[in-house]
Amino acid sequence: MPPAASRDLDFMNDAQQRSTPAGPLPYQEVVEAQGHLIDSQILEVVFDEVVQFGGRFEVEEFRIGRTNDDPSYLRLRVETPSEIAMERLLQNLNTVGCYPVTTQDAALRPVEKDRCAPEDFYSSTNHRTMVRVDGRWVTVEDQRMDAMLVVREGRAYARRLRDLRVGDQVVVGLRGVRVIPEAKDRDRSSFAFMSNGVSSERQVETAVRQAAALMEQTRAAGKKVVLVAGPVVVHTGGVKAVSKLIRAGYVQAVLAGNALGVHDIEAAMLGTSLGVRLSDGGLEEHGHRNHMRAINRIYRSGGIKEAVEQGVLTKGVLYECVRAGVPFVLAGSLRDDGPLPETVTDMNRAQDLYAEQLRDAGLVLCLGSMLHSIAVGNMLPSWVKIICVDINPAVATKVSDRGTGQLLPVVTDVGLFLELMARTLHADESEGAGPTENAE
């Protein structure tokens, strides 16, 4: 028997001994799970959950995958002392991909009022989910966390509460729902930093090489690389590197707030960021009004695209986006000055535009923006990886705590990371000429 299998059987025995005393309990269910149960530590979670709810379990079947690619299979009989304990146990097990054995379709209930779900609606995770419809399992489309599952014409969709309409058939309860968590990456040599948690005690060059390899893989697979950026990109001198990445075709969309746009344009036009000279860090005389001067010039031009066409805006992140045809979305907030004409101040509309650009994303690179990173993490399915770069380790921790299990944290200066990334990817001027010309 393989060593891993022996360890798991030992754990089963230890966990069973910690469960409630012998004797049948009144509420019983048979559940099953399939996947990389050992690598992803799902077995440990399942057994601990049963014990936590005062229950007991019996392993009816356990098959270990014989190769790296083969999944393992677990069939488990669980018992609890009360109905409510069983219901809560099944809810918790569902999130790690352990679900009741059933031949029944998912229960559906109609929406009776716009934006109001039935009380016992199923709330989705960001993991791949399947719903049993008309005797077959169908994969949920537009997967995201904190959504309702709507079934229509034999297909299932993840829908936000505000998108529900009268007559929509919403999945209620847990029966007929399967969650399939992403397996832990077994290529530890390539992306070992994924498994080490959030730490600043890591060589930046190594993290950059690994992140660059992931960007190359994403582009080779025909998936989008989406950049989520805060104004720290400007403050730390990262604009030049981001510009190179855009010109070289490594970025397919930019998601940010009004602040990134304003600071980027102020730096391009006036050489300052919030009145601070980027050349030497000194304060520009009357520089406090420079960001408003930049916004004013954009309004005079008729918008960012028009400012580029008129030669008013001649460099910067948004300039490169316009030149390369890379879409960008600027989401507004209560504290915005101006804001820029392109800034979307309707938050629902901004969410929709973000979600549209995140469709078909293979990798999201978050740079120094806690709120936007958390928001994007909530919109993404768990199989889309996120590289979160910030000098503050708490940012990556907060993004991860929101359930973003696919996070790759890099704790370092954003400007340094971007400069090393551009060098590693060889995103120089000559390589960028092709995509820019094609976009025009």
Helices and strands as residue ranges (DSSP letters): H 3-17, E 27-35, H 42-52, E 56-63, E 72-80, H 83-95, E 98-100, E 107-110, E 128-133, E 136-141, E 148-152, E 155-159, G 161-163, E 169-172, E 177-180, H 188-191, G 192-195, H 204-220, E 224-229, H 232-235, H 239-247, E 253-257, H 258-270, E 272-273, E 276-277, G 287-289, H 290-301, H 304-309, H 317-324, E 328-331, H 347-358, E 361-367, H 370-379, E 385-390, H 393-401, E 407-411, H 414-424, H 429-439
